[in-house]
Amino acid sequence: MSTAAPGLLASVTDLHEMELARAGGADIVDLKQPAFGTLGAWSTDALAAAVMLWTAWGEQLGEAGRPALSATIGDQPMVPALVRTAAERVARTGVPLVKIGLSASQHTNECIEALAPLASRTRLIGVLFADEAPDFAVLAALGRAGFAGVMIDTADKKAGSLTEHFDPLTLGQFVAEARRHGLMTGLAGSLRLEDIPALVGVGADYLGFRGALCEGGRTGTLDPVRLGQVHARLREPSDH
Ligand SMILES: O=C[C@H](O)COP(=O)(O)O
């Protein structure tokens, strides 16, 4: 059975990298500051400038010709009021997809519930962390709260890549369970070029990258050549 290629999510740190990611064929341009943490956030002013650029892309290229735009809310403790405030700050700038880290904690479900009112106005993506042994039962809570999607990433970038924490079978179960709850899906976590063939077969909607796209690691600078290699590998025919 052949599988449709997943889209490419590229995390970027500034407007210049945003342009490089668009030109390099990213399907989602993801605003993130890795120097500030796993899901380090852009400042409010920088997010507003990014939304202006993304709006200009829409005028020049049309809705279908521009990538989607997402942004992270920063690494937040699992305190409902703090998570909600951070997510609302990003949503208010007009970023259409807001990515929210959901660490494994006894308060994770309360945080998800606290985001339900925002989820009715803005598309929210919950991010689970493979190195925290997440409970996939959280997928039902995300679906109930009206989230648009879910990603699985790694929190500790020194503790191994996604593929070292989960095998393709487990990731396939994650994708199937997320779909059952109406969620689009993404996989990320120190993914390298050589991880792509096995992950394409998992069937997620997106694969996310930062470190593999950069000169000097994930806090370095986006390299169009590396981006081109990842983009090409994602589109190589697969037969899984
Ligand atoms: O959302 C995707 C991430 O930015 C992935 O970052 P990473 O490839 O450095 O783990």
The ligand as an SDF file (V2000), in Angstrom:
LIG
                    3D

 10  9  0  0  0  0  0  0  0  0999 V2000
    8.0990   21.2810   15.9050 O   0  0  0  0  0  0  0  0  0  0  0  0
    9.1610   20.7770   15.4610 C   0  0  0  0  0  0  0  0  0  0  0  0
   10.4120   21.0530   16.1650 C   0  0  0  0  0  0  0  0  0  0  0  0
   10.8280   22.3690   16.0440 O   0  0  0  0  0  0  0  0  0  0  0  0
   11.4250   20.0210   16.0330 C   0  0  0  0  0  0  0  0  0  0  0  0
   12.6780   20.4580   16.5080 O   0  0  0  0  0  0  0  0  0  0  0  0
   13.8940   19.4360   16.4790 P   0  0  0  0  0  0  0  0  0  0  0  0
   13.8830   18.7980   15.1170 O   0  0  0  0  0  0  0  0  0  0  0  0
   15.0960   20.2670   16.7110 O   0  0  0  0  0  0  0  0  0  0  0  0
   13.6250   18.4650   17.5700 O   0  0  0  0  0  0  0  0  0  0  0  0
  1  2  2  0
  2  3  1  0
  3  4  1  0
  3  5  1  0
  5  6  1  0
  6  7  1  0
  7  8  2  0
  7  9  1  0
  7 10  1  0
M  END
$$$$
